[in-house]
Amino acid sequence: MNKTINQKAWFFVIPVFILVAFNAAIPLMTVVNYSFQETFGNNVFAWEGTRWFKQILLSERFHAALARQIAFTFIILLIQIPLGIGIALTMPKKGWGVPVCLILMSMPLLIPWNVVGAMWNIFALPDIGFLGHSLNGLGFDYNFTQQPGDAWFTTILMDVWHWTSLVVLLSYAGLNSIQPAYYQAAEIDGASRWAIFRYIELPKMKKVLTLAILLRFMDSFMIYTEPFVLTGGGPGNTTAFLSIDLVKMALGQFDLGPAAAMSLIYFFIVLLVCWVFYNLMMKNEAQS
Amino acid sequence: MIFKKLQASTTSGWEQVGKTKEKGFFDFDLFSWMAWTWQTAAFFIFIALCITVMLIWEKKVPGGSPRKGILGLDTTRGDRLFVSLLGSAFIHLAWLGLVGSLLWIASIICVAYFVVVFKYV
């Protein structure tokens, strides 16, 4: 049977094409244009060449923001991935506990970012917040609005609270897709609980865990709203992650040129990491 | 309006600040906020040309010539273009950060990098 070739369906892509042009391509092109120029507004621009890129690449402020960002992402991955796997392992496999656990787990994921920030801000306030007041009552000198260490602790705790569930749900799905035959074989061989985890569950979860790490990496690397509402990047600049610093530069200082250059560098880093993870996932796919 | 901007940005940038612009026939304000310059326009035309060349190449030799390159990755022509472009961005940034001047040398390195990526990756 001969299939008729009909390319008219491509016309159906046009609306999406226009949408992407307006919400992605045109703004991105504009950022590229801005990154080579200086402006004080009123649509008057002056060519500056690669000056902003040089300035950003050599600026200590950018290095510090990047270092904070990498540290933050690394710490939350280090906590959330093992914690998520651990919770998924202890969740019930059948019975009434399953829906209860799943609903409890998905609840933090449903709360909007800015609400999470506001909740944790009030929760952690040292004078009236439950967490802050209790910690101070227990004798800890806790004040996330003034002490950098406390600000970091609160930001990380908030992110762990908000996003560990995602890792849990993904790992749980991965665990549930393992055939019972594997467990039976392990039982016959007299494998220990650790051996079952190491040689059956972990390899079988590899795909979902790669996805979980990618999602958590991207989300935390581009985190803005939660720390912005919680600490506003403070005290000082100690929790000003890349996107917070970027917004400060672009909208606070109206340095559109340097901010555009910084956002392009930021974009390239994100793109590189995405590409690496994409290839890792494709490799996993090919192996299984 | 693109060419009007070009003049404004290259010849007399700062003298324009705070002055009302004279409006030419094509100088409507729909796109002036995009701040086009010929350099950035040339860059995007280059990208568009790359994609067009890929389209023609794909018409001539369909299938994207997939292979396993030296990185151990399954790549097609599109992947190789992406790796080339992203790598070039990082080469230029590294040059700007470490050397700072004579950026065209980085561009020459990038051409060599393009060739290597399309041959071996």
Interface residues (C-beta under 8 A of the other chain):
Chain A: I26 M29 T30 V32 N33 Y34 F36 Q37 E38 T39 F40 N42 N43 V44 F45 A46 W47 T50 F53 K54 L57 L58 I265 F268 L271 L272 W275 N279 M282 K283 A286
Chain B: K5 A8 S9 T10 G13 W14 Q16 V17 G18 K21 D29 S32 W33 M34 A35 W36 T37 Q39 T40 F43 F44 L73 D74 F82 V83 L86 A89 F90 L93 L96 G97 G100 L103
